Amino acid sequence: MTVKIYSTPTCSYCNIAKKYFREHNIKFTDYNVMINPKRAQEMVDKSGQRGVPVIDINGKIIVGFNQTEIERSLKR
């Protein structure tokens, strides 16, 4: 399973999502789009959004922290 989160350090929902992943022992890669323009563009290309967090779970894109959708996507 591949989990990626596109985030910024000051985003409260990003921090909630990362805390959720850590508490559930879900390995994830965190891309700080504030300092990484390449990853910021990748996020926009995948989601059509400039807001964070954008979460990619095996290619399923979730915009924002939506715990129900995250849990559904992790079960696939």
Summary of the structure (lengths in Angstrom):
residues: 76
radius of gyration: 11.2
end to end distance: 9.3
largest distance: 31.6
contacts: 210
relative contact order: 0.24
helix: 42%
strand: 22%
